[in-house]
Amino acid sequence: MFKKTVILLENDYRYHYPVMLKECLEGLNINPAGIYVDVTFGGGGHSRAILEKLTTGHLYSFDQDADARLESEKITSENFTFIAANFRHIKKYLRVHGVKQVNGILADLGISSHQIDTPERGFSTRFDAILDMRMNTNTGLSAKEVVNEYSVEDLHKIFGMYGELKNAKTVANAIATARASAHLETIHDLKNALQSFAPRHKEHKFFAQVFQALRIEVNEEMKVLEDFLEQVPEVLAPEGRLVVMAYHSLEDRPVKNYIRSGKFSGEVEKDFFGNEIKPLQSITRKPIEASPEEIALNPRARSAKLRIAEKK
């Protein structure tokens, strides 16, 4: 059913390349009259493709990023509603629109190509800019505040937990030492403070892990994901589909565990008769990965793992 297919990256996807587009659409098993949710609109690639398959159905797309909201205004379909909010509030905002249950939910986790490629957002190690990394630039702490105001202990924790750095304590101490002389304001400042601690010939991976840790902390990504997943069984209609794409093990693990057991620990609860109590049934035995052809066209797809589940 989920045959790997080459996805052509046409000009429509300059803002964000939709990873495993065909596989996502197949996973949603779209009913043209159904109600669907794309909780990560981004550049709208997945949303536009879902809309093409709807006749009398409706698509609700979430995104807290102001740039995504502007991109959404290019879609004029009456079958489309954009919700400028964090998807951790999916149930609340759908009910505001009179929707209690939907036929499918798509979540393309992480950051968009547009966010990475916009220097002033501070997501990429390739540019110099103010350390920001907020997906919603109107609220919350920026990465600059995290690196300058967090305790050494808290920095150690986030670099170890979210960046999976083996030298997380050393990195935390290095930041504390550097900021004692002058605030770390920019990407350049942070990289200078840590350059000597980057393993030789693995500098890119090291800084990617540092930036991943800061981004996850700034945007509370793991808590947001858990809040979202806990609402999915109530929001999905019977036989409704959940399609989630994760880009690193920290995201994929809770998705896998929740689909398998209804709990983030992965431990399956059973009733008095020994029957498993879980709201979702996995459709795919193993996560789907992008084809070599798609990876060649869109390197971001390399780390993507796609999981599909259905509400019983």
C-alpha positions in Angstrom: 0.0 0.0 0.0 2.7 2.4 1.0 5.0 2.0 -2.0 7.9 4.5 -2.0 7.4 7.1 -4.8 9.6 9.9 -6.1 8.1 13.2 -5.2 8.8 16.1 -7.6 9.6 19.3 -5.9 7.8 21.8 -8.1 7.9 25.6 -7.8 4.7 25.4 -5.6 7.0 24.1 -2.8 9.7 26.8 -2.8 8.7 27.8 0.8 8.7 24.2 2.2 9.2 20.9 0.6 6.4 18.5 1.8 8.2 15.3 2.9 6.7 11.9 1.9 3.7 13.7 0.4 2.2 10.7 -1.3 2.7 8.4 1.7 1.1 11.0 4.0 -2.0 11.3 1.7 -2.3 7.5 1.5 -1.9 7.2 5.3 -4.8 9.7 5.9 -7.0 7.5 3.6 -8.9 10.7 2.6 -12.7 10.8 2.3 -13.6 13.7 -0.1 -16.4 14.6 2.3 -14.4 14.2 5.5 -12.9 16.7 8.0 -9.1 16.8 8.3 -6.5 18.7 10.3 -3.0 19.6 9.3 -1.5 20.7 12.7 1.7 22.0 11.1 0.8 24.1 8.1 4.3 25.5 7.5 4.5 26.3 3.8 1.3 24.6 3.1 2.5 21.8 0.9 0.7 19.0 2.7 -2.4 21.2 3.3 -2.7 22.0 -0.4 -2.4 18.4 -1.4 -5.1 17.4 1.1 -7.4 20.2 -0.2 -7.1 18.8 -3.7 -8.7 15.6 -2.6 -11.7 17.2 -0.8 -15.0 18.0 -2.4 -17.5 18.8 0.3 -15.0 18.1 3.1 -13.0 20.6 5.1 -9.4 21.1 6.2 -8.3 23.0 9.3 -4.7 23.9 9.5 -2.8 25.0 12.6 0.4 27.1 12.8 1.7 29.6 15.4 4.3 31.1 13.0 3.3 34.5 11.5 5.1 33.6 8.3 2.9 30.5 7.9 -0.2 32.6 8.5 0.8 34.9 5.6 1.5 31.9 3.4 -2.0 30.5 4.3 -3.7 33.6 2.9 -2.7 32.4 -0.6 -5.3 29.6 -0.2 -8.8 30.9 -1.1 -10.7 27.6 -0.9 -14.0 27.6 1.0 -13.0 24.2 2.3 -10.0 25.6 4.2 -9.7 27.3 7.6 -6.4 28.5 9.0 -6.0 28.5 12.8 -3.2 30.7 14.1 -2.4 28.7 17.2 -0.1 26.1 18.7 -1.4 22.6 17.9 -1.2 21.7 21.6 -4.6 23.3 21.8 -6.1 21.3 19.0 -9.3 20.3 20.8 -10.0 23.8 22.1 -9.7 25.5 18.8 -11.6 22.9 16.8 -14.5 23.2 19.2 -14.4 27.0 18.7 -15.1 26.2 15.0 -17.9 23.7 16.0 -15.8 20.6 15.3 -15.7 17.8 17.8 -14.3 14.9 15.7 -12.3 14.7 12.5 -11.5 11.9 10.0 -7.7 12.5 10.0 -4.8 14.4 11.5 -1.4 15.1 10.0 1.6 16.3 12.0 4.9 17.1 10.3 7.0 17.8 13.3 10.1 20.0 13.7 10.8 23.1 11.7 10.1 24.0 8.1 12.6 24.6 5.4 11.5 28.3 5.4 12.3 28.7 9.1 15.7 27.1 8.6 16.5 29.2 5.5 15.4 32.6 7.1 18.6 33.9 8.7 16.9 36.3 11.2 14.9 33.5 12.8 18.1 32.2 14.3 17.4 28.5 13.6 20.4 27.7 11.4 24.1 27.5 12.1 24.8 28.6 8.6 24.0 32.3 9.3 24.7 34.9 11.9 21.7 36.4 13.6 20.2 37.1 17.0 19.7 33.9 18.9 15.9 33.6 18.7 14.5 30.2 17.6 11.0 30.9 18.6 8.3 29.5 16.3 6.0 32.1 17.6 8.1 35.3 17.8 5.4 37.1 19.8 5.7 35.0 23.0 8.0 33.0 25.2 11.7 33.0 25.9 14.2 33.2 23.0 17.4 31.1 22.7 19.3 34.2 23.7 17.5 34.3 27.1 18.1 30.6 27.6 21.8 30.7 27.1 22.3 33.9 29.1 19.8 33.3 32.0 19.6 29.5 32.6 21.6 28.0 35.4 24.5 25.8 34.5 22.5 22.8 35.8 19.5 23.6 33.6 21.8 24.1 30.5 23.5 20.8 31.3 20.1 19.1 31.5 18.7 20.4 28.2 21.9 19.8 26.2 22.0 16.2 27.6 18.3 15.5 27.2 17.4 17.4 24.0 20.7 17.6 22.3 22.0 14.2 23.4 25.5 15.7 23.8 28.0 13.5 25.5 29.9 16.6 26.7 26.7 18.4 27.8 28.2 19.5 31.2 31.3 20.8 29.5 29.1 22.8 27.0 27.0 24.2 29.8 30.1 25.3 31.7 31.6 26.9 28.6 28.5 29.0 28.0 28.5 30.1 31.6 32.2 31.1 31.3 31.7 33.0 28.1 28.6 34.9 29.2 30.4 36.1 32.4 32.5 38.3 30.1 29.7 39.4 27.7 26.2 38.3 26.9 25.9 35.8 24.0 23.6 37.7 21.6 24.2 36.0 18.3 24.7 32.7 16.6 28.3 33.8 16.0 28.8 34.5 19.7 27.5 31.1 20.7 29.6 29.2 18.1 32.7 31.1 19.2 32.1 30.1 22.8 31.8 26.5 21.9 34.1 26.0 18.9 37.0 24.5 20.9 34.6 21.8 22.3 33.3 20.6 18.9 34.7 17.2 18.0 37.1 17.4 15.1 35.5 16.6 11.7 32.1 16.5 13.5 31.6 20.2 14.0 28.4 20.3 12.0 26.8 17.5 13.9 27.9 19.0 17.2 26.4 22.4 16.5 23.2 20.8 15.1 22.8 19.0 18.4 23.4 22.3 20.4 20.8 24.1 18.2 18.3 21.3 18.4 18.5 21.3 22.2 17.9 25.1 22.4 15.1 25.0 19.8 13.2 22.2 21.7 13.6 24.0 25.0 12.5 27.4 23.6 9.4 26.0 21.9 8.6 23.4 24.6 8.4 20.9 21.7 8.3 17.7 23.7 5.6 18.9 26.1 3.6 20.3 23.1 3.8 16.9 21.4 2.6 15.0 24.5 -0.3 17.5 25.0 -1.3 17.0 21.4 -1.1 13.2 21.4 -3.2 12.9 24.5 -6.0 14.8 22.7 -5.9 12.7 19.5 -8.1 9.8 20.6 -10.9 12.2 21.6 -10.6 14.4 18.5 -10.4 11.5 16.0 -13.7 9.9 14.8 -13.9 6.1 14.8 -11.6 4.8 12.0 -10.0 8.2 11.8 -6.3 8.3 11.0 -3.3 9.8 12.7 -0.2 10.4 10.5 2.9 11.7 12.2 6.3 12.5 10.7 9.2 12.8 13.2 12.8 13.8 12.4 14.7 12.6 15.4 14.3 9.9 18.1 13.2 12.3 20.8 10.1 13.0 18.7 9.6 9.5 17.3 9.8 7.7 20.6 6.7 9.2 22.3 4.8 8.9 19.1 5.7 5.2 18.8 4.9 4.5 22.4 1.6 6.3 22.4 0.4 4.5 19.3 1.5 1.2 20.7 0.1 1.6 24.2 -1.7 4.8 24.7 1.1 5.8 27.2 4.4 7.6 26.7 6.2 5.0 28.8 5.2 2.3 26.2 3.7 0.1 28.9 0.5 -1.5 27.7 -2.4 -1.3 30.2 -4.8 -4.3 30.3 -8.4 -4.7 31.5 -9.6 -7.4 33.9 -9.8 -10.0 31.2 -6.2 -9.3 29.9 -7.3 -7.3 26.9 -5.1 -4.4 25.9 -6.5 -0.9 26.6 -5.3 1.4 23.9 -7.1 4.0 21.8 -5.1 3.6 18.6 -4.1 0.8 16.3 -0.9 1.0 14.4 -1.3 0.7 10.6 2.4 0.4 9.9 4.5 -2.3 11.6 7.6 -0.2 11.1 8.0 3.5 10.4 8.0 4.5 6.7 11.1 6.2 5.4 11.7 8.3 2.3 13.0 6.7 -0.8 16.6 7.4 -2.0 15.2 9.3 -4.9 13.2 11.7 -2.6 16.2 12.1 -0.3 18.3 13.1 -3.3 15.8 15.8 -4.2 15.1 16.9 -0.6 17.9 16.0 1.9 15.6 17.0 4.8 13.6 13.8 4.2 16.7 11.7 5.1 15.8 11.5 8.8 12.0 11.4 8.6 10.1 8.5 10.1 6.4 8.3 9.2 4.0 6.5 11.5 0.3 5.9 10.9 -2.4 4.8 13.3 -6.2 4.4 13.3 -8.7 5.0 16.1 -10.4 1.8 16.9 
